[in-house]
Amino acid sequence: MDAANPSQALALVLVDELARCGVSDAVLAPGSRSTALAMALHDDPRIRLHVEIDERSAGFLALGLARATGRPAPVVVTSGSAVANLHPAVIEADQGQVPLLLLTADRPPELRHTGANQAIDQVAIFGRSARWHVDLGVAEDRRSANALWRSSTCRAVAAAGGDGLAPAGPVHVNLPFREPTVPLSDDGRATAAPFASGLEGRSGQAPWTRTTMAPRRMEDEELRGLAGRLLATERGLVVVGATTPGSGVAAAAGAIHDLARATGWPVIAEPASGVRTEPATVLTHAPLLLSHAEVARWGTPDLVLRIGRTGLSRELAGVLTAQVPQLLLGADGTWDDPERTVGERLVADVPATCAALSVALGLPTTSAWGDRWRALDAAAGGAVAAVLDGDDVPSEPRTARDVVAGLAAGTILVVASSMPIRDVDRFAVPRPDLTVLANRGASGIDGLVSTVLGVALASPAAPVVALTGDLSLLHDANGFLLAPDAERVDATFVVVDNDGGGIFSFLPQAAFPGSFERIFGTPHGREVADLARFHGLGYSEVVAASQLTSAVTTAIATGGVQLVHVRTDRAANLQLHRELTAAVHAAVEEA
């Protein structure tokens, strides 16, 4: 491997080592200082390059690719404010433990702190959010260069994926480039030359440094002790919150359900857990049930096994107080305890631990406790259906329920934060043949469009559907500027449009009508159809609730990026939620 100049040499080596480490996709927000990296990525057939104009959207596009694959997708930007625009995606990757690799081009040291164009202080700019950060220094033709570049690249990929020192997350590699950054020598000739130390990697396309992670398994004595505690507890719950791509929890869904059957305990699983897959064990309407004071008192468990980070249901948080014994199980030791009520933490491999506990406990069992929970959940389901199917007016709860119910097996559903993820949690029946993803790290609405497109690019064989509100769609509308090059992107967005921020109608702010609409309701008055026309997207509007499933099916079959528009009213939505809660409470009292 020869190079015309040190900048090209660094770029070629870095891209080669990324490919050797298993990286298959990269995202580029174009700029001048990142030229060497951009050209190296473009010319390497082992890595698919996706070009996005907006750096903030580019960061979330890479995050979506990583959510779908579990592998970091590098995002490359030029120097200056372009780097700062990655910060929202960095925060989500940090909090959501998503592998993300940030390759930021920079001005060389002699241009820093001089007022030079697009030169800011980029070193460690992401602070504590980064799992690891390194400034590689200006590329030079010296004997140690090749080993430095290749070793650092391997370390960056390993740290992004979770290397045992910290969970998966963002890693920042800052790359100062001197001119020329195009493949020309200092005298302007396009002549490649050997480097002092050579630029070749290890033989057989092996990475320079390979990292292998072995899961931590419980000792036999620990396992027997925990199995005994579970066996002695009838009134228990398995609670699974949002999980991360590398946690193994989604792969452990079967083992978790086996454990629930072995204990007779019900499961409360958030949509983004990867475990909301078994209607026989997962409670569909747990938040609605727990909003009933008597059910909350009766349903307070004697022991809870928690996996992942909960945060969707205030009703559940109100039951899981510090007086309830709770055991938090996780492979990476993350302190997922927002209410500070967990009494014990067990750092161990989730699939292996749940499977071993199921074996230790033996055959499935039933209990009056579990049977009562399931009876209440069935009563709640009947009440919800009666209300939602009482007319054909589109609503947010029915849209969430029907989207989940109507998708074909194998579909990937990406759910926006705010009301969509909560409506899925309250009203959608669990399914074993869907994958549900969501940005629940920082739980922001930003980056939704780009995340969905990243998931779609990484999953060409699966239909990808998003359930989003209008503000989430508009907030990342620049995500639709993804360069329409040789690749095709297929993704259907179901857009619930209530002309503003519907979730605030459920919060204390709604009690102050003088200021509420302007600073919380925030009506925008924009037409989704106009946005679709501007970006050349497919568009259809659903005017009756019964049309939704066929509209989504048609959009998926049509291909490309499609918007399925569902108009709702914020005041009517608040009233409908109150009606649904009252109906569930009445059904519970009769059950």
TORMAR-146084 format. One record per residue (C-alpha): residue number from 1; x, y, z; residue in one letter. Coordinates in steps of 0.1 Angstrom, whole numbers, padded with zeros to 4 digits. Layout:
% TORMAR-146084
PT	pos	x	y	z	code
PT	NUM	X	Y	Z	A
...
This chain:
% TORMAR-146084
PT	pos	x	y	z	code
PT	1	0000	0000	0000	M
PT	2	0016	0033	-0012	D
PT	3	0004	0069	-0007	A
PT	4	0010	0102	-0023	A
PT	5	0012	0120	0010	N
PT	6	0009	0114	0048	P
PT	7	-0027	0125	0049	S
PT	8	-0037	0099	0022	Q
PT	9	-0016	0073	0040	A
PT	10	-0034	0078	0073	L
PT	11	-0068	0077	0056	A
PT	12	-0060	0045	0036	L
PT	13	-0047	0027	0066	V
PT	14	-0076	0037	0088	L
PT	15	-0102	0026	0063	V
PT	16	-0084	-0007	0057	D
PT	17	-0083	-0014	0094	E
PT	18	-0119	-0005	0098	L
PT	19	-0129	-0031	0072	A
PT	20	-0106	-0057	0089	R
PT	21	-0125	-0050	0121	C
PT	22	-0158	-0058	0106	G
PT	23	-0171	-0024	0098	V
PT	24	-0195	-0026	0068	S
PT	25	-0210	0009	0066	D
PT	26	-0199	0045	0071	A
PT	27	-0216	0078	0070	V
PT	28	-0201	0110	0055	L
PT	29	-0211	0146	0059	A
PT	30	-0191	0163	0032	P
PT	31	-0164	0189	0038	G
PT	32	-0130	0199	0028	S
PT	33	-0106	0189	0056	R
PT	34	-0120	0153	0056	S
PT	35	-0112	0149	0019	T
PT	36	-0086	0121	0024	A
PT	37	-0110	0100	0045	L
PT	38	-0139	0107	0022	A
PT	39	-0120	0095	-0008	M
PT	40	-0106	0065	0009	A
PT	41	-0141	0054	0020	L
PT	42	-0156	0060	-0014	H
PT	43	-0129	0039	-0031	D
PT	44	-0130	0009	-0007	D
PT	45	-0156	-0017	-0019	P
PT	46	-0157	-0034	0015	R
PT	47	-0175	-0005	0032	I
PT	48	-0208	0010	0020	R
PT	49	-0206	0048	0021	L
PT	50	-0238	0068	0029	H
PT	51	-0236	0106	0023	V
PT	52	-0258	0130	0044	E
PT	53	-0256	0168	0041	I
PT	54	-0265	0176	0077	D
PT	55	-0240	0165	0103	E
PT	56	-0266	0161	0130	R
PT	57	-0286	0138	0108	S
PT	58	-0254	0120	0097	A
PT	59	-0247	0112	0134	G
PT	60	-0282	0097	0139	F
PT	61	-0279	0078	0105	L
PT	62	-0248	0061	0118	A
PT	63	-0266	0055	0151	L
PT	64	-0295	0038	0133	G
PT	65	-0271	0016	0114	L
PT	66	-0255	0006	0147	A
PT	67	-0288	-0001	0164	R
PT	68	-0298	-0025	0136	A
PT	69	-0264	-0043	0133	T
PT	70	-0248	-0040	0168	G
PT	71	-0216	-0028	0150	R
PT	72	-0203	0008	0150	P
PT	73	-0208	0027	0117	A
PT	74	-0182	0054	0116	P
PT	75	-0194	0090	0109	V
PT	76	-0169	0113	0092	V
PT	77	-0172	0151	0093	V
PT	78	-0150	0180	0086	T
PT	79	-0136	0204	0112	S
PT	80	-0153	0232	0131	G
PT	81	-0190	0234	0140	S
PT	82	-0196	0203	0119	A
PT	83	-0181	0183	0149	V
PT	84	-0204	0200	0174	A
PT	85	-0234	0190	0154	N
PT	86	-0226	0153	0162	L
PT	87	-0232	0159	0199	H
PT	88	-0270	0150	0201	P
PT	89	-0262	0116	0185	A
PT	90	-0232	0112	0209	V
PT	91	-0255	0117	0238	I
PT	92	-0280	0092	0226	E
PT	93	-0252	0066	0219	A
PT	94	-0238	0072	0254	D
PT	95	-0270	0069	0273	Q
PT	96	-0284	0041	0250	G
PT	97	-0251	0022	0249	Q
PT	98	-0250	0022	0211	V
PT	99	-0216	0017	0193	P
PT	100	-0208	0049	0175	L
PT	101	-0174	0059	0160	L
PT	102	-0168	0096	0154	L
PT	103	-0140	0104	0129	L
PT	104	-0136	0141	0130	T
PT	105	-0112	0158	0106	A
PT	106	-0093	0187	0122	D
PT	107	-0069	0216	0114	R
PT	108	-0033	0209	0122	P
PT	109	-0018	0223	0155	P
PT	110	-0002	0253	0138	E
PT	111	-0037	0265	0128	L
PT	112	-0053	0261	0162	R
PT	113	-0059	0291	0185	H
PT	114	-0050	0315	0157	T
PT	115	-0084	0325	0143	G
PT	116	-0079	0302	0114	A
PT	117	-0110	0293	0094	N
PT	118	-0130	0264	0108	Q
PT	119	-0105	0257	0135	A
PT	120	-0120	0251	0169	I
PT	121	-0108	0231	0199	D
PT	122	-0120	0196	0190	Q
PT	123	-0099	0175	0213	V
PT	124	-0121	0158	0239	A
PT	125	-0150	0179	0227	I
PT	126	-0175	0153	0237	F
PT	127	-0163	0151	0273	G
PT	128	-0174	0123	0294	R
PT	129	-0199	0110	0268	S
PT	130	-0170	0093	0249	A
PT	131	-0159	0059	0260	R
PT	132	-0125	0067	0246	W
PT	133	-0111	0096	0227	H
PT	134	-0078	0101	0210	V
PT	135	-0061	0128	0189	D
PT	136	-0039	0109	0165	L
PT	137	-0018	0139	0157	G
PT	138	-0008	0150	0122	V
PT	139	0002	0122	0099	A
PT	140	0039	0118	0093	E
PT	141	0061	0094	0073	D
PT	142	0078	0077	0103	R
PT	143	0084	0041	0112	R
PT	144	0059	0039	0140	S
PT	145	0030	0054	0120	A
PT	146	0014	0023	0106	N
PT	147	0013	0005	0140	A
PT	148	0000	0036	0157	L
PT	149	-0028	0041	0132	W
PT	150	-0039	0005	0130	R
PT	151	-0037	-0002	0167	S
PT	152	-0057	0029	0175	S
PT	153	-0083	0020	0150	T
PT	154	-0088	-0014	0165	C
PT	155	-0090	0001	0200	R
PT	156	-0116	0026	0189	A
PT	157	-0138	-0001	0173	V
PT	158	-0134	-0023	0204	A
PT	159	-0142	0005	0228	A
PT	160	-0173	0015	0208	A
PT	161	-0186	-0020	0210	G
PT	162	-0179	-0024	0247	G
PT	163	-0145	-0037	0256	D
PT	164	-0151	-0048	0292	G
PT	165	-0139	-0015	0306	L
PT	166	-0172	0002	0298	A
PT	167	-0204	-0005	0280	P
PT	168	-0208	0001	0242	A
PT	169	-0210	0038	0233	G
PT	170	-0194	0066	0213	P
PT	171	-0157	0068	0206	V
PT	172	-0140	0099	0193	H
PT	173	-0110	0098	0170	V
PT	174	-0098	0133	0161	N
PT	175	-0077	0134	0129	L
PT	176	-0057	0166	0121	P
PT	177	-0049	0167	0084	F
PT	178	-0023	0189	0068	R
PT	179	-0026	0199	0031	E
PT	180	-0026	0183	0007	P
PT	181	-0055	0161	0016	T
PT	182	-0061	0150	-0020	V
PT	183	-0038	0122	-0034	P
PT	184	-0011	0146	-0046	L
PT	185	0024	0150	-0034	S
PT	186	0038	0182	-0020	D
PT	187	0050	0191	-0055	D
PT	188	0015	0185	-0070	G
PT	189	0022	0152	-0086	R
PT	190	-0002	0122	-0083	A
PT	191	0026	0098	-0075	T
PT	192	0023	0072	-0047	A
PT	193	0054	0062	-0028	A
PT	194	0063	0037	-0001	P
PT	195	0062	0048	0035	F
PT	196	0091	0044	0059	A
PT	197	0075	0016	0079	S
PT	198	0052	0003	0052	G
PT	199	0014	0006	0054	L
PT	200	0004	-0030	0052	E
PT	201	-0018	-0047	0078	G
PT	202	-0016	-0082	0092	R
PT	203	-0018	-0112	0069	S
PT	204	-0051	-0128	0060	G
PT	205	-0070	-0095	0064	Q
PT	206	-0068	-0099	0102	A
PT	207	-0072	-0068	0123	P
PT	208	-0041	-0055	0140	W
PT	209	-0055	-0062	0174	T
PT	210	-0084	-0086	0180	R
PT	211	-0106	-0082	0211	T
PT	212	-0126	-0112	0224	T
PT	213	-0152	-0107	0252	M
PT	214	-0162	-0137	0274	A
PT	215	-0195	-0134	0292	P
PT	216	-0195	-0134	0330	R
PT	217	-0214	-0165	0342	R
PT	218	-0227	-0171	0378	M
PT	219	-0210	-0196	0400	E
PT	220	-0230	-0227	0408	D
PT	221	-0235	-0216	0445	E
PT	222	-0247	-0182	0434	E
PT	223	-0271	-0198	0409	L
PT	224	-0286	-0222	0434	R
PT	225	-0291	-0195	0460	G
PT	226	-0309	-0172	0435	L
PT	227	-0330	-0201	0422	A
PT	228	-0341	-0209	0457	G
PT	229	-0352	-0173	0463	R
PT	230	-0373	-0173	0431	L
PT	231	-0388	-0207	0439	L
PT	232	-0398	-0195	0474	A
PT	233	-0416	-0163	0460	T
PT	234	-0450	-0166	0445	E
PT	235	-0458	-0129	0442	R
PT	236	-0429	-0119	0419	G
PT	237	-0425	-0099	0387	L
PT	238	-0400	-0099	0358	V
PT	239	-0396	-0063	0347	V
PT	240	-0376	-0056	0315	V
PT	241	-0369	-0020	0304	G
PT	242	-0352	-0006	0273	A
PT	243	-0321	-0026	0264	T
PT	244	-0291	-0020	0242	T
PT	245	-0278	-0035	0210	P
PT	246	-0249	-0053	0227	G
PT	247	-0267	-0064	0259	S
PT	248	-0279	-0097	0246	G
PT	249	-0313	-0091	0262	V
PT	250	-0332	-0094	0229	A
PT	251	-0315	-0127	0222	A
PT	252	-0324	-0138	0257	A
PT	253	-0362	-0132	0252	A
PT	254	-0369	-0169	0250	G
PT	255	-0349	-0176	0281	A
PT	256	-0366	-0148	0300	I
PT	257	-0400	-0161	0291	H
PT	258	-0389	-0197	0301	D
PT	259	-0379	-0182	0334	L
PT	260	-0413	-0165	0338	A
PT	261	-0431	-0198	0331	R
PT	262	-0408	-0216	0355	A
PT	263	-0416	-0191	0383	T
PT	264	-0453	-0185	0374	G
PT	265	-0445	-0147	0374	W
PT	266	-0459	-0123	0348	P
PT	267	-0435	-0101	0327	V
PT	268	-0438	-0064	0323	I
PT	269	-0416	-0055	0293	A
PT	270	-0412	-0021	0275	E
PT	271	-0415	-0020	0237	P
PT	272	-0378	-0013	0232	A
PT	273	-0368	-0042	0255	S
PT	274	-0368	-0069	0228	G
PT	275	-0388	-0090	0253	V
PT	276	-0423	-0078	0245	R
PT	277	-0428	-0109	0224	T
PT	278	-0451	-0134	0242	E
PT	279	-0487	-0125	0249	P
PT	280	-0490	-0155	0272	A
PT	281	-0464	-0141	0297	T
PT	282	-0461	-0104	0290	V
PT	283	-0488	-0081	0304	L
PT	284	-0501	-0059	0276	T
PT	285	-0518	-0032	0296	H
PT	286	-0497	-0031	0328	A
PT	287	-0495	0008	0331	P
PT	288	-0533	0010	0328	L
PT	289	-0538	-0017	0354	L
PT	290	-0514	-0002	0378	L
PT	291	-0531	0032	0375	S
PT	292	-0560	0016	0395	H
PT	293	-0552	0022	0432	A
PT	294	-0565	-0012	0444	E
PT	295	-0546	-0031	0417	V
PT	296	-0514	-0012	0426	A
PT	297	-0518	-0022	0462	R
PT	298	-0527	-0058	0455	W
PT	299	-0501	-0060	0427	G
PT	300	-0471	-0048	0447	T
PT	301	-0447	-0078	0444	P
PT	302	-0426	-0095	0470	D
PT	303	-0396	-0098	0447	L
PT	304	-0387	-0082	0413	V
PT	305	-0361	-0093	0388	L
PT	306	-0352	-0063	0367	R
PT	307	-0334	-0062	0334	I
PT	308	-0326	-0031	0315	G
PT	309	-0336	0005	0323	R
PT	310	-0372	0013	0329	T
PT	311	-0386	0048	0324	G
PT	312	-0418	0047	0304	L
PT	313	-0444	0040	0331	S
PT	314	-0448	0063	0361	R
PT	315	-0474	0038	0373	E
PT	316	-0449	0010	0375	L
PT	317	-0423	0033	0391	A
PT	318	-0449	0041	0418	G
PT	319	-0452	0004	0427	V
PT	320	-0415	-0004	0426	L
PT	321	-0406	0015	0457	T
PT	322	-0375	0010	0479	A
PT	323	-0397	-0013	0502	Q
PT	324	-0400	-0039	0473	V
PT	325	-0369	-0062	0471	P
PT	326	-0355	-0058	0436	Q
PT	327	-0326	-0075	0419	L
PT	328	-0310	-0058	0388	L
PT	329	-0294	-0082	0363	L
PT	330	-0271	-0070	0336	G
PT	331	-0240	-0080	0318	A
PT	332	-0222	-0047	0318	D
PT	333	-0229	-0035	0353	G
PT	334	-0248	-0004	0343	T
PT	335	-0265	0012	0372	W
PT	336	-0300	0013	0358	D
PT	337	-0319	0025	0389	D
PT	338	-0334	0059	0382	P
PT	339	-0356	0058	0413	E
PT	340	-0328	0044	0435	R
PT	341	-0349	0016	0447	T
PT	342	-0328	-0014	0436	V
PT	343	-0314	-0034	0466	G
PT	344	-0291	-0058	0447	E
PT	345	-0272	-0058	0415	R
PT	346	-0260	-0089	0397	L
PT	347	-0234	-0084	0369	V
PT	348	-0237	-0115	0347	A
PT	349	-0246	-0126	0312	D
PT	350	-0284	-0122	0309	V
PT	351	-0292	-0151	0284	P
PT	352	-0270	-0176	0303	A
PT	353	-0283	-0166	0337	T
PT	354	-0320	-0168	0328	C
PT	355	-0315	-0201	0310	A
PT	356	-0296	-0216	0339	A
PT	357	-0322	-0204	0364	L
PT	358	-0350	-0219	0342	S
PT	359	-0332	-0253	0343	V
PT	360	-0326	-0251	0380	A
PT	361	-0363	-0243	0387	L
PT	362	-0375	-0272	0366	G
PT	363	-0409	-0275	0349	L
PT	364	-0433	-0245	0343	P
PT	365	-0456	-0237	0371	T
PT	366	-0487	-0217	0377	T
PT	367	-0498	-0196	0406	S
PT	368	-0529	-0178	0417	A
PT	369	-0509	-0146	0416	W
PT	370	-0499	-0150	0379	G
PT	371	-0534	-0162	0369	D
PT	372	-0550	-0132	0385	R
PT	373	-0527	-0108	0367	W
PT	374	-0535	-0125	0334	R
PT	375	-0572	-0123	0341	A
PT	376	-0570	-0086	0348	L
PT	377	-0549	-0080	0317	D
PT	378	-0575	-0098	0296	A
PT	379	-0603	-0077	0311	A
PT	380	-0583	-0046	0304	A
PT	381	-0578	-0057	0268	G
PT	382	-0615	-0062	0263	G
PT	383	-0623	-0028	0277	A
PT	384	-0596	-0011	0255	V
PT	385	-0610	-0029	0224	A
PT	386	-0645	-0018	0231	A
PT	387	-0635	0018	0233	V
PT	388	-0611	0019	0204	L
PT	389	-0634	-0001	0180	D
PT	390	-0664	0020	0190	G
PT	391	-0660	0043	0160	D
PT	392	-0638	0047	0129	D
PT	393	-0622	0080	0139	V
PT	394	-0584	0078	0138	P
PT	395	-0568	0081	0172	S
PT	396	-0533	0079	0186	E
PT	397	-0540	0048	0208	P
PT	398	-0557	0029	0180	R
PT	399	-0530	0039	0156	T
PT	400	-0503	0025	0179	A
PT	401	-0523	-0007	0185	R
PT	402	-0532	-0013	0148	D
PT	403	-0497	-0005	0135	V
PT	404	-0482	-0032	0157	V
PT	405	-0510	-0057	0150	A
PT	406	-0511	-0051	0112	G
PT	407	-0474	-0054	0103	L
PT	408	-0461	-0085	0085	A
PT	409	-0439	-0109	0103	A
PT	410	-0402	-0099	0102	G
PT	411	-0409	-0062	0101	T
PT	412	-0387	-0038	0121	I
PT	413	-0407	-0011	0139	L
PT	414	-0389	0020	0150	V
PT	415	-0410	0040	0175	V
PT	416	-0404	0077	0183	A
PT	417	-0402	0090	0219	S
PT	418	-0429	0110	0236	S
PT	419	-0464	0097	0230	M
PT	420	-0459	0070	0203	P
PT	421	-0437	0047	0225	I
PT	422	-0461	0052	0254	R
PT	423	-0491	0043	0233	D
PT	424	-0474	0012	0221	V
PT	425	-0466	0003	0257	D
PT	426	-0502	0007	0268	R
PT	427	-0522	-0006	0239	F
PT	428	-0502	-0028	0216	A
PT	429	-0505	-0066	0220	V
PT	430	-0470	-0083	0222	P
PT	431	-0458	-0101	0191	R
PT	432	-0430	-0126	0187	P
PT	433	-0423	-0118	0151	D
PT	434	-0415	-0081	0152	L
PT	435	-0384	-0062	0162	T
PT	436	-0391	-0030	0180	V
PT	437	-0364	-0003	0182	L
PT	438	-0364	0031	0198	A
PT	439	-0339	0058	0209	N
PT	440	-0345	0054	0246	R
PT	441	-0310	0064	0258	G
PT	442	-0317	0101	0262	A
PT	443	-0353	0096	0251	S
PT	444	-0352	0127	0228	G
PT	445	-0373	0132	0197	I
PT	446	-0343	0144	0177	D
PT	447	-0327	0123	0150	G
PT	448	-0357	0100	0144	L
PT	449	-0358	0102	0106	V
PT	450	-0321	0095	0103	S
PT	451	-0322	0067	0128	T
PT	452	-0350	0050	0108	V
PT	453	-0332	0055	0075	L
PT	454	-0300	0040	0091	G
PT	455	-0320	0010	0103	V
PT	456	-0335	0006	0068	A
PT	457	-0301	0008	0051	L
PT	458	-0287	-0019	0075	A
PT	459	-0318	-0041	0070	S
PT	460	-0326	-0043	0033	P
PT	461	-0343	-0077	0036	A
PT	462	-0368	-0066	0062	A
PT	463	-0397	-0040	0060	P
PT	464	-0389	-0010	0082	V
PT	465	-0418	0011	0096	V
PT	466	-0416	0040	0119	A
PT	467	-0443	0053	0142	L
PT	468	-0437	0090	0149	T
PT	469	-0454	0122	0159	G
PT	470	-0453	0153	0137	D
PT	471	-0427	0171	0158	L
PT	472	-0403	0142	0157	S
PT	473	-0407	0141	0119	L
PT	474	-0401	0178	0115	L
PT	475	-0373	0180	0140	H
PT	476	-0352	0158	0117	D
PT	477	-0366	0166	0083	A
PT	478	-0331	0172	0071	N
PT	479	-0326	0134	0075	G
PT	480	-0345	0131	0042	F
PT	481	-0315	0148	0025	L
PT	482	-0297	0115	0025	L
PT	483	-0280	0114	-0009	A
PT	484	-0301	0092	-0033	P
PT	485	-0271	0075	-0049	D
PT	486	-0269	0039	-0062	A
PT	487	-0287	0024	-0031	E
PT	488	-0324	0023	-0025	R
PT	489	-0339	0031	0009	V
PT	490	-0372	0016	0018	D
PT	491	-0389	0029	0049	A
PT	492	-0425	0038	0058	T
PT	493	-0433	0065	0083	F
PT	494	-0467	0065	0100	V
PT	495	-0470	0101	0111	V
PT	496	-0495	0109	0139	V
PT	497	-0501	0146	0134	D
PT	498	-0517	0165	0162	N
PT	499	-0501	0198	0152	D
PT	500	-0478	0201	0182	G
PT	501	-0465	0184	0214	G
PT	502	-0493	0162	0225	G
PT	503	-0475	0147	0255	I
PT	504	-0477	0181	0274	F
PT	505	-0515	0178	0276	S
PT	506	-0508	0150	0301	F
PT	507	-0484	0170	0322	L
PT	508	-0489	0196	0349	P
PT	509	-0481	0224	0324	Q
PT	510	-0516	0219	0309	A
PT	511	-0531	0234	0340	A
PT	512	-0518	0269	0329	F
PT	513	-0538	0277	0298	P
PT	514	-0525	0312	0295	G
PT	515	-0491	0301	0284	S
PT	516	-0497	0264	0275	F
PT	517	-0505	0265	0238	E
PT	518	-0477	0289	0228	R
PT	519	-0448	0274	0248	I
PT	520	-0458	0237	0252	F
PT	521	-0485	0229	0227	G
PT	522	-0464	0246	0200	T
PT	523	-0486	0243	0170	P
PT	524	-0465	0245	0138	H
PT	525	-0492	0247	0111	G
PT	526	-0471	0227	0086	R
PT	527	-0485	0202	0062	E
PT	528	-0469	0168	0061	V
PT	529	-0480	0165	0024	A
PT	530	-0459	0196	0016	D
PT	531	-0428	0181	0033	L
PT	532	-0433	0149	0012	A
PT	533	-0435	0169	-0020	R
PT	534	-0404	0189	-0011	F
PT	535	-0383	0158	-0005	H
PT	536	-0399	0137	-0033	G
PT	537	-0414	0112	-0008	L
PT	538	-0445	0090	-0012	G
PT	539	-0476	0102	0007	Y
PT	540	-0510	0090	0016	S
PT	541	-0535	0102	0042	E
PT	542	-0556	0080	0064	V
PT	543	-0591	0095	0071	V
PT	544	-0607	0064	0088	A
PT	545	-0590	0042	0114	A
PT	546	-0600	0011	0095	S
PT	547	-0579	0022	0065	Q
PT	548	-0546	0023	0084	L
PT	549	-0534	-0013	0080	T
PT	550	-0541	-0014	0042	S
PT	551	-0524	0021	0038	A
PT	552	-0493	0009	0056	V
PT	553	-0492	-0024	0036	T
PT	554	-0496	-0005	0003	T
PT	555	-0468	0020	0013	A
PT	556	-0444	-0009	0021	I
PT	557	-0452	-0026	-0011	A
PT	558	-0447	0006	-0031	T
PT	559	-0412	0009	-0017	G
PT	560	-0390	0039	-0013	G
PT	561	-0396	0064	0016	V
PT	562	-0433	0067	0022	Q
PT	563	-0453	0089	0047	L
PT	564	-0487	0076	0059	V
PT	565	-0504	0106	0075	H
PT	566	-0529	0102	0104	V
PT	567	-0544	0135	0117	R
PT	568	-0555	0136	0153	T
PT	569	-0566	0163	0178	D
PT	570	-0547	0169	0210	R
PT	571	-0577	0177	0232	A
PT	572	-0596	0147	0218	A
PT	573	-0566	0125	0225	N
PT	574	-0564	0135	0261	L
PT	575	-0601	0128	0265	Q
PT	576	-0598	0094	0248	L
PT	577	-0569	0084	0272	H
PT	578	-0591	0093	0301	R
PT	579	-0620	0073	0287	E
PT	580	-0597	0043	0282	L
PT	581	-0584	0045	0317	T
PT	582	-0619	0047	0331	A
PT	583	-0630	0017	0310	A
PT	584	-0601	-0004	0322	V
PT	585	-0608	0006	0358	H
PT	586	-0644	-0004	0355	A
PT	587	-0635	-0037	0339	A
PT	588	-0610	-0045	0366	V
PT	589	-0636	-0039	0393	E
PT	590	-0659	-0063	0376	E
PT	591	-0633	-0090	0369	A
